[in-house]
Amino acid sequence: MYTFDRYLSPKIAAFCLAVALCCGCAAERRSPVGDGYVIVPVDEDNSEDVRWAEYLSGQIVRRSVKTDTSASHRRGVEVRVHVDASLSHDFVVERKGEILHLSARDADKMLWLLYQFLSSRAGQGLDVADLPPAFVSMEGDCGDFAFEYRGIYTPSNSDPELMPVMASHNVDYDWALWGHNLRRVFDGGRIPDEARALVDGERAGSQFCFSSDVLFNAVSRFVKAHRSGDETSRFVIMPDDNGLVCQCLACVKAGNTPGSATPAVSALLRRLADRYPDDLFFTSSYMTTVDPPSAPLPSNVGVLVSAISVPMQEKFKSRPATKKFAALVNRWRQVAGRVYVWDYMRNFDDYLTPYPCLRLLQQRLAFFQSIGVKGVFFNGSSPSYAPFDDVQTAAVAAMLIRPELPVAEYVDSCFARYYPVTAGILSSAYGDWEDGVARSRELLPFYGGIGGAVKAWLVPDEYVAFCDSLDRRAKSAGETERARLNRMLTASWFTRLELLRRPGGGYMEQEALRCLDGLRGYTAFADMAAYREAEGALERYIKDWDVLMAVNRVAARNRLRGVAVESVSRPDGAYADLSPLTDGECALPTDYHTGWVIASPEKVVWRLPAGQVRSGDVLSLSFLNVPRWRIHLPRKVEAWQGDRRVGAVDVPAEEQAFVRREVACQLGRVDSSQPLELHLAQREEEKRPTLACDEVAVYGKK
């Protein structure tokens, strides 16, 4: 775990040293500092007590603001600081008149507790506008941190000086090896042949042999080089992100099967844990290591279990997927002393639309705690901007310590602290959105389009009114608040564009141009270059909109516009609505969620009613090609009337990804009294072929 010293920047370290030098004697420690505060160590022979008393004195000096001197000493308080490893709780606050005792078990918790005190003194002679609101009562409080590891991967938790203030962790700072990065143990990242998995008799360049001594020795050297002195360091050891499992003699002897690498991975973890007993080693419950080993692991070995299968919605605990997740956690708890959960707090296909998830996260944390989880890592949008990330990060950090926190009240206090002029507008809107999620009981998707937000909480007209109201009020905000609001309002143009783009969204080119003009302001913010996890460059998004508007002008002349298309083949669940095929509005090639009709039957059959096409017409169908999503162009498009084929075209394979391709099929003689069926043949090389179409059109004869 990172301690105070490791978070300290050179500037603050120098400042604290100066404070320590000028506060060196007991008499001076009892002298008032700042606006009448007296800070003393409980035990002046305890270096930790002295250290933290001096640090708090320095912070008060730095944060003091000029006040009415006649009232200054009435504002002050005597604070007695004590670090005690034998304390019955992680922290204890005791108030006796004007004497306040702040006690904590260790340095990390003391640093956090001191900032809780500082933050609680807002408006009492100290400038704490940069600190999240306190949630520990300075009238008397005590407690234990709910989770030993509290990871938050968000832009607002990326400052190493702020992390200890919130008692939060960040994988970029507190893991020596994290994620699918095991190849880092080798120079240049190339896996030597001796450390590669043997699969189907050949060495795989994208997977490890976990029985390899070459791998063990490389990991050992890496651990030795990246250990944090006398402190405990954390290392993740897990396979590459694929389903390959080594089947060499040593791995098979360890217990590997073609679908499970757990035995060999566990054996490697045992060797590392034995060699480095003071460090922590984790693997993941994921893909080929989902199942735990049959025998208990050493005490310094843990596991990360992904909660992506647990739905982000009300009443999630009754869902079969949640019960399965709880059973998996319980199985791992039988063999591993530390079970951490890898959870999610963003829509990774849309960072810029608000994601009102805090009440659901609170329910999830209480659930994780109830099933024995010891640590939680929340994956957010870091380093990319997300609206309300500052408030949500502060609230999540607080809930990781105290899950029973009254979260709605705490969120209001965050808005009041960070947005003093616009807090009323923001608190009201955000609270309504959280209420909407609770009422709808719909899923907040981890990967979804604007339709999912509208279904769960977003009322388009109300959202637009909120943005306009916020923009008007923002003009009265101070410099710091206005900077935060400029980011938020710039991001809001993206959501407004997505609302225009959704089926039935009332697309108007003039409004789209206005929104695009607002969104172009993203270039002023380095953290707003991407709006999603993959293929999310806003630069491309804006260029794609230019193309979309041009295509929509043509699609507006589609003779089939508004004609109802019927599915003859089995429709695909959420894509049973075929109205987007003839709405005259085209979709973006980087987003399959919005505007595309997805179909996965081996042969897709759609029917147009009689009288809609004429002999010699050219049917134009536009398809999406994204192989990584298993979405391909169809192999063939045919037009049929009864048992007579009236048109056909073979569609060549497309190598370029994230492209929209139009396919033209000229019709022969058509009987206007019969419906026309479109037969779309999937590509046969895919195990589960899928196609996506956004428009079926007729513009006239060739």
Secondary structure, 3 states (H helix, E strand, C coil): CCCHHHHCCHHHHHHHHHHHHHCCCHHHHCCCECCCEEEEECCCCCHHHHHHHHHHHHHHHHHECCCCHHHHHHHCCEEEEEECCCCCCCEEEEEECCEEEEEECCHHHHHHHHHHHHHHCECCCECCCCCCCCCCCCCCEEECCCCCEEEEECHHHCCCCCHHHHCCECHHHHCCECCCCHHHHCHHHCCCHHHEEEECCEEEEEEECCCCHHHHHHHHHHHHHHCCCCCCCEEECCCCCCCCCCCCHHHHHHCCECCECHHHHHHHHHHHHHHCCCCEEEEEECHHHCCCCCCCCCCCEEEEEECCCCCCCCCHHHCHHHHHHHHHHHHHHCCCCEEEEEEECCCCCCCCCCCCCHHHHHHHHHHHHHCCCCEEEEECCCCCCCCCHHHHHHHHHHHHHCCCCCHHHHHHHHHHHHCCCCHHHHHHHHHHHHHHHHHHCCCCCCCCCHHHHHHHCCCHHHHHHHHHHHHHHHCCCCHHHHHHHHHHHHHHHHHHHHHHHCCCCCCCHHHHHHHHHHHHHHHHCHHHCECCCCCCEHHHHHHHHHHHHHHHHHHCCCCCCCCCCEECCCCCHHHCCCHHHHCCCCCCCCCCCCCCEEECCCEEEEEECCCCCCCCEEEEEEEEEEHHHCECCCCEEEEEECCEEEEEEECCCCCCCCEEEEEEEECCCCCCCCCEEEEEECCCCCCCCEEEEEEEEEEEEC
